[in-house]
Amino acid sequence: MALNYTKKTVNHFLKPKNVGEVKNADAQIEVGNMVCGDQLSFSMKLKDGKIKDIKFLSFGCASNIATASLMTEKVKGMTIAQAKKFSWKDIVDDLGGLPKQKIHCSMMAVEGLQRLINSYEDRLKIKQA
């Protein structure tokens, strides 16, 4: 069964953006899908209330890598409030679609983003207490 990926999806898979780990990250998390086995880890640094840097590491398929690459590219420079509104549908639309059986990859990327934000906000609460 061949998967019909858009050129943009293939490009993000073959030349992913923001791969690696952010040094001295303000937040780091891991997320995975037990059904397909894909895993992502994210790290993020903020400055002046905006996402200054965000990176990911992937153990997964082409869609897993492409969706994480696009997501990190799009949210860099956003405020936390803006990033909280970022949706998996934004990823799918921006990529020009994904095969139905790969939509969960975009959901996992956004789940990772939301967990990353929650981790950051939890650390802020602890520091302020």
DSSP file (Angstrom, degrees, kcal/mol; ACC not computed):
  #  RESIDUE AA STRUCTURE BP1 BP2  ACC     N-H-->O    O-->H-N    N-H-->O    O-->H-N    TCO  KAPPA ALPHA  PHI   PSI    X-CA   Y-CA   Z-CA
    1    1 A M              0   0    0      0, 0.0     2,-0.3     0, 0.0     0, 0.0   0.000 360.0 360.0 360.0 120.0    0.0    0.0    0.0
    2    2 A A        -     0   0    0      2,-0.0     2,-0.5     1,-0.0     0, 0.0  -0.688 360.0-140.4 -88.8 138.7    1.6    3.3   -1.1
    3    3 A L        -     0   0    0     -2,-0.3     2,-1.2    96,-0.0    -1,-0.0  -0.861  11.9-137.8 -98.3 130.6    1.0    6.4    1.0
    4    4 A N        -     0   0    0     -2,-0.5     2,-0.3    94,-0.0    -2,-0.0  -0.736  29.0-179.9 -91.6  96.1    0.5    9.5   -1.0
    5    5 A Y        -     0   0    0     -2,-1.2    93,-0.1    93,-0.1     2,-0.1  -0.708  27.0-117.8 -93.6 146.0    2.5   12.2    0.7
    6    6 A T     >  -     0   0    0     91,-0.4     4,-2.3    -2,-0.3     5,-0.2  -0.354  28.9-109.0 -73.0 162.5    2.6   15.8   -0.5
    7    7 A K  H  > S+     0   0    0      1,-0.2     4,-2.5     2,-0.2     5,-0.2   0.880 120.8  54.9 -59.1 -38.1    5.9   17.3   -1.6
    8    8 A K  H  > S+     0   0    0     87,-0.3     4,-2.2     2,-0.2    -1,-0.2   0.895 107.8  48.4 -64.7 -40.0    6.0   19.4    1.5
    9    9 A T  H  > S+     0   0    0     86,-0.4     4,-1.8     2,-0.2    -2,-0.2   0.935 112.3  48.2 -64.7 -46.2    5.6   16.4    3.8
   10   10 A V  H  X S+     0   0    0     -4,-2.3     4,-2.9     1,-0.2     5,-0.3   0.898 110.8  52.3 -61.1 -40.7    8.4   14.5    2.0
   11   11 A N  H  X S+     0   0    0     -4,-2.5     4,-2.7     1,-0.2    -1,-0.2   0.910 109.2  48.4 -63.0 -43.1   10.6   17.6    2.2
   12   12 A H  H  < S+     0   0    0     -4,-2.2    -1,-0.2     2,-0.2    -2,-0.2   0.809 114.2  48.4 -68.1 -28.0   10.0   17.9    6.0
   13   13 A F  H  < S+     0   0    0     -4,-1.8    -2,-0.2    -5,-0.2    -1,-0.2   0.930 118.2  37.7 -73.8 -46.7   10.8   14.2    6.3
   14   14 A L  H  < S+     0   0    0     -4,-2.9    -2,-0.2     1,-0.3    -3,-0.2   0.808 133.8  24.8 -76.7 -30.1   14.0   14.3    4.2
   15   15 A K  S  < S-     0   0    0     -4,-2.7    -1,-0.3    -5,-0.3    -2,-0.1  -0.525  85.0-172.0-132.7  65.2   15.2   17.6    5.5
   16   16 A P        -     0   0    0      0, 0.0     3,-0.3     0, 0.0     2,-0.3  -0.250  14.6-135.0 -64.6 147.3   13.6   18.1    8.9
   17   17 A K  S    S+     0   0    0      1,-0.2    55,-0.2    49,-0.1    56,-0.1  -0.727  77.3  16.3 -98.3 149.5   13.9   21.4   10.8
   18   18 A N  S    S+     0   0    0     -2,-0.3    38,-2.2     1,-0.2     2,-0.4   0.826  76.1 165.7  63.2  38.0   14.8   21.8   14.4
   19   19 A V  B     +a   56   0A   0     -3,-0.3     2,-0.3    36,-0.2    -1,-0.2  -0.695  40.4  39.2 -84.3 136.2   16.1   18.3   15.1
   20   20 A G  S    S-     0   0    0     36,-2.4     2,-0.4    -2,-0.4    23,-0.1  -0.890  91.3 -56.5 131.0-158.8   18.1   17.9   18.3
   21   21 A E        -     0   0    0     -2,-0.3     2,-0.4    21,-0.1    35,-0.1  -0.981  41.0-123.0-127.3 138.5   17.9   19.1   21.9
   22   22 A V    >   -     0   0    0     -2,-0.4     3,-0.9    33,-0.2     2,-0.2  -0.666  31.9-124.4 -78.3 127.4   17.8   22.7   23.1
   23   23 A K  T 3  S+     0   0    0     -2,-0.4    -1,-0.0     1,-0.3    20,-0.0  -0.498  91.5   7.1 -72.4 141.8   20.6   23.3   25.6
   24   24 A N  T 3  S-     0   0    0     -2,-0.2    -1,-0.3     1,-0.1    -2,-0.0   0.900  94.5-164.9  52.5  45.5   19.6   24.6   29.0
   25   25 A A    <   -     0   0    0     -3,-0.9    20,-0.2     1,-0.1    -1,-0.1  -0.234  27.2-143.5 -62.9 146.7   15.9   24.0   28.0
   26   26 A D  S    S+     0   0    0     18,-2.6     2,-0.3     1,-0.3    19,-0.2   0.678  88.0  10.2 -79.9 -20.7   13.1   25.6   30.0
   27   27 A A  E     -B   44   0A   0     17,-1.3    17,-2.2    96,-0.0     2,-0.3  -0.977  62.1-176.8-158.0 146.1   11.1   22.5   29.5
   28   28 A Q  E     +B   43   0A   0     -2,-0.3     2,-0.3    15,-0.2    15,-0.2  -0.993  12.3 164.6-143.7 140.7   11.5   18.9   28.1
   29   29 A I  E     -B   42   0A   0     13,-2.3    13,-2.2    -2,-0.3     2,-0.4  -0.954  23.7-141.6-147.9 166.6    9.0   16.1   27.6
   30   30 A E  E     -B   41   0A   0     -2,-0.3     2,-0.3    11,-0.2    11,-0.2  -0.982  17.7-179.1-129.7 146.1    8.5   12.8   25.8
   31   31 A V  E     +B   40   0A   0      9,-2.9     9,-3.0    -2,-0.4     2,-0.3  -0.988   5.2 175.7-142.4 148.6    5.4   11.6   24.1
   32   32 A G  E     -B   39   0A   0     -2,-0.3     2,-0.5     7,-0.2     7,-0.2  -0.967  30.1-128.1-151.0 166.4    4.6    8.3   22.4
   33   33 A N     >  -     0   0    0      5,-2.5     4,-2.6    -2,-0.3     5,-0.3  -0.961  13.5-162.7-119.6 110.9    1.9    6.2   20.7
   34   34 A M  T  4 S+     0   0    0     -2,-0.5    -1,-0.1     1,-0.2     5,-0.0   0.757  87.1  57.4 -66.2 -24.6    1.7    2.7   22.0
   35   35 A V  T  4 S+     0   0    0      1,-0.1    -1,-0.2     3,-0.1    -2,-0.0   0.952 122.2  20.7 -72.6 -50.0   -0.2    1.5   19.0
   36   36 A C  T  4 S-     0   0    0      2,-0.1    -2,-0.2    -3,-0.0    -1,-0.1   0.655  99.5-125.5 -96.3 -16.7    2.2    2.4   16.3
   37   37 A G     <  +     0   0    0     -4,-2.6    -3,-0.1     1,-0.3     2,-0.0   0.406  56.7 146.9  89.8  -3.3    5.4    2.7   18.4
   38   38 A D        -     0   0    0     -5,-0.3    -5,-2.5    -6,-0.1     2,-0.3  -0.366  24.8-171.6 -68.0 146.4    6.3    6.2   17.4
   39   39 A Q  E     -BC  32  59A   0     20,-2.1    20,-2.6    -7,-0.2     2,-0.3  -0.987   8.7-173.3-138.3 148.3    8.0    8.4   20.0
   40   40 A L  E     -BC  31  58A   0     -9,-3.0    -9,-2.9    -2,-0.3     2,-0.4  -0.994   6.4-163.9-136.6 144.0    8.9   12.1   20.1
   41   41 A S  E     -BC  30  57A   0     16,-2.3    16,-2.1    -2,-0.3     2,-0.4  -0.992  12.5-167.4-124.4 142.0   10.9   14.2   22.6
   42   42 A F  E     -BC  29  56A   0    -13,-2.2   -13,-2.3    -2,-0.4     2,-0.3  -0.945   8.8-174.2-127.1 146.7   10.7   18.0   22.7
   43   43 A S  E     -BC  28  55A   0     12,-2.0    12,-2.5    -2,-0.4     2,-0.3  -0.986  10.5-171.8-137.5 149.5   12.7   20.7   24.4
   44   44 A M  E     -BC  27  54A   0    -17,-2.2   -18,-2.6    -2,-0.3   -17,-1.3  -0.993  15.6-160.9-147.0 145.5   12.1   24.4   24.4
   45   45 A K  E     - C   0  53A   0      8,-2.8     8,-2.1    -2,-0.3     7,-1.8  -0.991  16.2-158.5-125.4 135.1   13.6   27.7   25.5
   46   46 A L  E     - C   0  51A   0     -2,-0.4     2,-0.3     5,-0.2     5,-0.2  -0.830   9.9-176.5-113.6 153.5   11.6   30.8   26.0
   47   47 A K  E >  S- C   0  50A   0      3,-2.5     3,-1.8    -2,-0.3    -2,-0.0  -0.956  73.3  -7.9-147.8 129.1   12.6   34.5   26.0
   48   48 A D  T 3  S-     0   0    0     -2,-0.3     3,-0.1     1,-0.3    -1,-0.0   0.854 129.5 -54.5  53.4  39.3   10.4   37.5   26.7
   49   49 A G  T 3  S+     0   0    0      1,-0.2    31,-1.0    30,-0.1     2,-0.3   0.549 117.8 104.8  77.3   7.4    7.3   35.2   26.8
   50   50 A K  E <  S-DC  79  47A   0     -3,-1.8    -3,-2.5    29,-0.2     2,-1.0  -0.876  82.5-101.7-121.6 154.2    8.0   33.8   23.3
   51   51 A I  E     + C   0  46A   0     27,-3.0    26,-2.6    24,-0.3    -5,-0.2  -0.622  39.7 176.5 -73.1 105.7    9.3   30.4   22.1
   52   52 A K  E     +     0   0A   0     -7,-1.8     2,-0.3    -2,-1.0    -6,-0.2   0.889  67.1   2.7 -78.4 -41.8   12.8   31.3   21.3
   53   53 A D  E     + C   0  45A   0     -8,-2.1    -8,-2.8    -3,-0.1     2,-0.3  -0.997  59.9 176.4-148.4 142.9   13.9   27.7   20.3
   54   54 A I  E     + C   0  44A   0     -2,-0.3     2,-0.3   -10,-0.2   -10,-0.2  -0.974   9.9 175.6-147.7 132.3   12.1   24.4   20.1
   55   55 A K  E     - C   0  43A   0    -12,-2.5   -12,-2.0    -2,-0.3     2,-0.3  -0.896   9.2-157.9-135.6 163.9   13.6   21.1   19.0
   56   56 A F  E     -aC  19  42A   0    -38,-2.2   -36,-2.4    -2,-0.3     2,-0.4  -0.969  10.5-154.1-141.4 156.5   12.6   17.5   18.7
   57   57 A L  E     - C   0  41A   0    -16,-2.1   -16,-2.3    -2,-0.3     2,-0.4  -0.979  23.8-157.6-124.7 142.8   14.0   14.0   18.4
   58   58 A S  E     - C   0  40A   0     -2,-0.4     2,-0.4   -18,-0.2   -18,-0.2  -0.950  28.5-176.9-129.1 141.4   12.0   11.3   16.8
   59   59 A F  E     + C   0  39A   0    -20,-2.6   -20,-2.1    -2,-0.4     2,-0.3  -0.838  64.9  74.2-124.2  90.6   11.8    7.5   16.8
   60   60 A G  S    S-     0   0    0     -2,-0.4    -2,-0.1   -22,-0.2   -23,-0.0  -0.955  77.8 -53.0-175.0-170.7    9.1    7.1   14.1
   61   61 A C     >  -     0   0    0     -2,-0.3     4,-2.1     1,-0.1     5,-0.2  -0.064  60.7 -87.8 -81.5-179.5    7.9    7.1   10.6
   62   62 A A  H  > S+     0   0    0      1,-0.2     4,-2.8     2,-0.2     5,-0.2   0.884 127.8  50.6 -58.9 -41.5    8.0    9.8    7.9
   63   63 A S  H  > S+     0   0    0      2,-0.2     4,-2.6     1,-0.2     5,-0.3   0.881 107.6  53.8 -66.5 -38.0    4.8   11.4    9.1
   64   64 A N  H  > S+     0   0    0      2,-0.2     4,-1.7     1,-0.2    -2,-0.2   0.934 114.2  41.0 -60.1 -47.8    6.0   11.5   12.7
   65   65 A I  H  X S+     0   0    0     -4,-2.1     4,-2.4     2,-0.2    -2,-0.2   0.929 116.0  49.3 -67.5 -46.8    9.2   13.3   11.6
   66   66 A A  H  X S+     0   0    0     -4,-2.8     4,-2.4     1,-0.2     5,-0.2   0.898 111.9  47.3 -62.9 -42.3    7.4   15.6    9.1
   67   67 A T  H  X S+     0   0    0     -4,-2.6     4,-2.5     2,-0.2    -1,-0.2   0.894 113.7  47.3 -70.2 -38.5    4.7   16.7   11.5
   68   68 A A  H  X S+     0   0    0     -4,-1.7     4,-2.4    -5,-0.3     5,-0.2   0.902 112.3  51.1 -67.0 -39.8    7.1   17.4   14.3
   69   69 A S  H  X S+     0   0    0     -4,-2.4     4,-1.9     2,-0.2    -2,-0.2   0.945 113.7  43.2 -60.7 -49.8    9.4   19.4   12.0
   70   70 A L  H  X S+     0   0    0     -4,-2.4     4,-2.4     1,-0.2    -2,-0.2   0.923 113.2  52.3 -63.8 -44.4    6.5   21.5   10.7
   71   71 A M  H  X S+     0   0    0     -4,-2.5     4,-2.3     1,-0.2     5,-0.2   0.929 110.3  47.0 -59.8 -46.8    5.1   22.1   14.1
   72   72 A T  H  X S+     0   0    0     -4,-2.4     4,-1.2     1,-0.2    -1,-0.2   0.880 112.2  51.4 -63.9 -36.3    8.4   23.3   15.6
   73   73 A E  H  < S+     0   0    0     -4,-1.9    -1,-0.2    -5,-0.2    -2,-0.2   0.903 112.8  45.5 -64.8 -41.5    8.9   25.6   12.6
   74   74 A K  H  < S+     0   0    0     -4,-2.4    -2,-0.2     1,-0.2    -1,-0.2   0.868 113.8  45.7 -73.0 -38.1    5.5   27.1   13.0
   75   75 A V  H >< S+     0   0    0     -4,-2.3     3,-2.5    -5,-0.2   -24,-0.3   0.664  81.8 110.0 -85.7 -14.4    5.4   27.7   16.8
   76   76 A K  T 3< S+     0   0    0     -4,-1.2   -24,-0.2     1,-0.3     3,-0.1  -0.445  88.0  20.2 -61.8 125.5    8.9   29.2   17.0
   77   77 A G  T 3  S+     0   0    0    -26,-2.6    -1,-0.3     1,-0.4     2,-0.1   0.222  98.7 122.3  97.5 -13.1    8.4   32.9   17.8
   78   78 A M    <   -     0   0    0     -3,-2.5   -27,-3.0   -27,-0.1    -1,-0.4  -0.436  64.6-116.5 -77.9 155.5    4.9   32.4   19.2
   79   79 A T  B  >  -D   50   0A   0    -29,-0.2     4,-2.6    -2,-0.1   -29,-0.2  -0.420  32.8-106.1 -76.5 166.1    3.8   33.4   22.6
   80   80 A I  H  > S+     0   0    0    -31,-1.0     4,-2.2     1,-0.2     5,-0.2   0.915 122.7  54.2 -59.7 -42.6    2.7   30.6   25.0
   81   81 A A  H  > S+     0   0    0      1,-0.2     4,-0.7     2,-0.2    -1,-0.2   0.905 110.8  45.4 -60.2 -42.1   -1.0   31.7   24.5
   82   82 A Q  H >4 S+     0   0    0      1,-0.2     3,-1.0     2,-0.2     4,-0.4   0.921 111.9  51.3 -66.4 -43.8   -0.6   31.5   20.7
   83   83 A A  H >< S+     0   0    0     -4,-2.6     3,-1.2     1,-0.3    -2,-0.2   0.830 101.5  62.1 -64.5 -32.4    1.1   28.1   20.9
   84   84 A K  H 3< S+     0   0    0     -4,-2.2    -1,-0.3     1,-0.3    -2,-0.2   0.791 103.6  50.4 -62.7 -26.5   -1.7   26.7   23.1
   85   85 A K  T << S+     0   0    0     -3,-1.0    -1,-0.3    -4,-0.7    -2,-0.2   0.530  81.8 116.5 -89.0  -7.2   -4.1   27.4   20.2
   86   86 A F    <   -     0   0    0     -3,-1.2     2,-0.3    -4,-0.4    -3,-0.0  -0.455  52.5-158.3 -67.6 131.0   -2.0   25.6   17.7
   87   87 A S    >>  -     0   0    0     -2,-0.2     4,-1.1     1,-0.1     3,-0.7  -0.753  31.8-122.5-115.8 154.9   -3.9   22.6   16.4
   88   88 A W  H 3> S+     0   0    0     -2,-0.3     4,-2.2     1,-0.2     5,-0.2   0.809 115.1  62.7 -60.9 -28.8   -3.1   19.3   14.7
   89   89 A K  H 3> S+     0   0    0      1,-0.2     4,-2.8     2,-0.2    -1,-0.2   0.840  95.8  58.7 -65.9 -32.3   -5.4   20.5   11.9
   90   90 A D  H <> S+     0   0    0     -3,-0.7     4,-2.4     2,-0.2    -1,-0.2   0.903 107.5  47.2 -61.0 -40.5   -3.0   23.4   11.3
   91   91 A I  H  X S+     0   0    0     -4,-1.1     4,-2.4     2,-0.2     6,-0.2   0.956 113.2  46.5 -65.2 -51.2   -0.3   20.9   10.6
   92   92 A V  H  X>S+     0   0    0     -4,-2.2     5,-2.9     1,-0.2     4,-0.6   0.920 115.0  47.1 -59.5 -45.5   -2.4   18.8    8.3
   93   93 A D  H ><5S+     0   0    0     -4,-2.8     3,-1.0     1,-0.2    -1,-0.2   0.927 112.0  49.8 -61.8 -45.4   -3.6   21.8    6.4
   94   94 A D  H 3<5S+     0   0    0     -4,-2.4    -1,-0.2     1,-0.3    -2,-0.2   0.852 110.3  50.4 -65.0 -34.4   -0.1   23.3    6.1
   95   95 A L  H 3<5S-     0   0    0     -4,-2.4   -86,-0.4    -5,-0.2    -1,-0.3   0.582 117.2-113.4 -78.0  -8.6    1.3   20.0    4.8
   96   96 A G  T <<5S-     0   0    0     -3,-1.0    -3,-0.2    -4,-0.6    -2,-0.1   0.722  74.2 -45.1  81.6  21.5   -1.5   19.8    2.2
   97   97 A G      < -     0   0    0     -5,-2.9   -91,-0.4    -6,-0.2   -88,-0.1  -0.170  55.2-127.8 106.9 160.1   -3.0   16.8    3.9
   98   98 A L        -     0   0    0    -93,-0.1     5,-0.1    -2,-0.1   -93,-0.1  -0.972  38.2 -89.0-138.1 151.2   -1.9   13.5    5.3
   99   99 A P    >   -     0   0    0      0, 0.0     3,-2.6     0, 0.0     4,-0.5  -0.363  44.1-114.4 -57.2 144.1   -3.0    9.9    4.6
  100  100 A K  G >  S+     0   0    0      1,-0.3     3,-1.2     2,-0.2     4,-0.3   0.857 115.8  55.8 -49.7 -42.7   -5.9    9.1    7.0
  101  101 A Q  G 3  S+     0   0    0      1,-0.2    -1,-0.3     2,-0.1     3,-0.0   0.481 108.1  49.9 -74.4   0.1   -3.9    6.4    8.8
  102  102 A K  G X> S+     0   0    0     -3,-2.6     3,-1.5     2,-0.1     4,-0.6   0.361  76.7  97.7-117.1   2.0   -1.2    9.0    9.6
  103  103 A I  H X> S+     0   0    0     -3,-1.2     4,-1.5    -4,-0.5     3,-1.0   0.846  73.4  69.6 -58.2 -34.5   -3.3   11.8   11.0
  104  104 A H  H 3> S+     0   0    0     -4,-0.3     4,-2.3     1,-0.3    -1,-0.3   0.759  88.7  64.7 -58.4 -23.7   -2.4   10.6   14.5
  105  105 A C  H <> S+     0   0    0     -3,-1.5     4,-2.0     2,-0.2    -1,-0.3   0.903 101.6  47.7 -66.0 -40.7    1.2   11.8   13.9
  106  106 A S  H <X S+     0   0    0     -3,-1.0     4,-1.8    -4,-0.6    -1,-0.2   0.873 111.4  51.8 -67.1 -35.4    0.0   15.4   13.8
  107  107 A M  H  X S+     0   0    0     -4,-1.5     4,-2.5     1,-0.2    -2,-0.2   0.891 108.5  50.6 -66.4 -39.6   -2.0   14.8   16.9
  108  108 A M  H  X S+     0   0    0     -4,-2.3     4,-2.4     2,-0.2    -2,-0.2   0.886 107.4  53.6 -67.4 -37.8    1.0   13.4   18.7
  109  109 A A  H  X S+     0   0    0     -4,-2.0     4,-1.9     2,-0.2    -1,-0.2   0.926 113.1  43.0 -61.1 -44.4    3.1   16.4   17.7
  110  110 A V  H  X S+     0   0    0     -4,-1.8     4,-2.7     2,-0.2    -2,-0.2   0.862 110.2  55.8 -71.8 -35.8    0.5   18.8   19.2
  111  111 A E  H  X S+     0   0    0     -4,-2.5     4,-2.5     1,-0.2    -1,-0.2   0.921 108.3  50.0 -59.3 -42.0    0.1   16.7   22.3
  112  112 A G  H  X S+     0   0    0     -4,-2.4     4,-2.3     2,-0.2    -2,-0.2   0.912 109.7  50.2 -61.2 -43.4    3.9   17.0   22.7
  113  113 A L  H  X S+     0   0    0     -4,-1.9     4,-2.5     2,-0.2    -2,-0.2   0.931 111.3  48.2 -60.2 -46.7    3.6   20.8   22.4
  114  114 A Q  H  X S+     0   0    0     -4,-2.7     4,-2.5     1,-0.2    -2,-0.2   0.898 112.5  48.1 -63.7 -41.0    0.8   21.0   24.9
  115  115 A R  H  X S+     0   0    0     -4,-2.5     4,-2.5     2,-0.2    -1,-0.2   0.878 110.3  53.1 -65.8 -36.9    2.7   18.8   27.4
  116  116 A L  H  X S+     0   0    0     -4,-2.3     4,-2.2     2,-0.2    -2,-0.2   0.927 110.6  46.4 -62.9 -45.9    5.8   20.9   26.9
  117  117 A I  H  X S+     0   0    0     -4,-2.5     4,-2.8     2,-0.2     5,-0.2   0.920 112.4  50.6 -62.5 -44.8    3.8   24.1   27.6
  118  118 A N  H  X S+     0   0    0     -4,-2.5     4,-2.5     1,-0.2    -2,-0.2   0.902 109.7  50.6 -61.1 -41.1    2.3   22.5   30.7
  119  119 A S  H  X S+     0   0    0     -4,-2.5     4,-2.0     2,-0.2    -1,-0.2   0.914 111.6  48.1 -62.5 -43.2    5.7   21.4   31.9
  120  120 A Y  H  X S+     0   0    0     -4,-2.2     4,-2.0     2,-0.2    -2,-0.2   0.935 112.9  47.2 -62.3 -47.4    7.0   24.9   31.5
  121  121 A E  H  X S+     0   0    0     -4,-2.8     4,-2.1     1,-0.2    -2,-0.2   0.876 110.1  53.3 -65.3 -36.9    4.1   26.5   33.3
  122  122 A D  H  X S+     0   0    0     -4,-2.5     4,-1.9    -5,-0.2    -1,-0.2   0.903 108.4  50.2 -63.1 -40.8    4.3   24.0   36.1
  123  123 A R  H  X S+     0   0    0     -4,-2.0     4,-2.2     1,-0.2    -2,-0.2   0.872 108.8  52.6 -65.1 -37.0    8.0   24.9   36.6
  124  124 A L  H  X S+     0   0    0     -4,-2.0     4,-2.2     2,-0.2    -2,-0.2   0.915 107.6  51.4 -63.5 -42.9    7.1   28.6   36.7
  125  125 A K  H  X S+     0   0    0     -4,-2.1     4,-1.1     1,-0.2    -2,-0.2   0.900 110.1  49.1 -61.2 -41.5    4.5   27.9   39.4
  126  126 A I  H  < S+     0   0    0     -4,-1.9     3,-0.3     1,-0.2    -1,-0.2   0.908 111.5  48.9 -65.2 -42.5    7.1   26.1   41.5
  127  127 A K  H  < S+     0   0    0     -4,-2.2    -1,-0.2     1,-0.2    -2,-0.2   0.863 113.1  47.5 -64.9 -36.1    9.6   28.9   41.1
  128  128 A Q  H  <        0   0    0     -4,-2.2    -1,-0.2     1,-0.2    -2,-0.2   0.650 360.0 360.0 -81.7 -15.3    7.1   31.5   42.1
  129  129 A A     <        0   0    0     -4,-1.1    -1,-0.2    -3,-0.3    -2,-0.1   0.483 360.0 360.0 -75.8 360.0    5.8   29.6   45.1
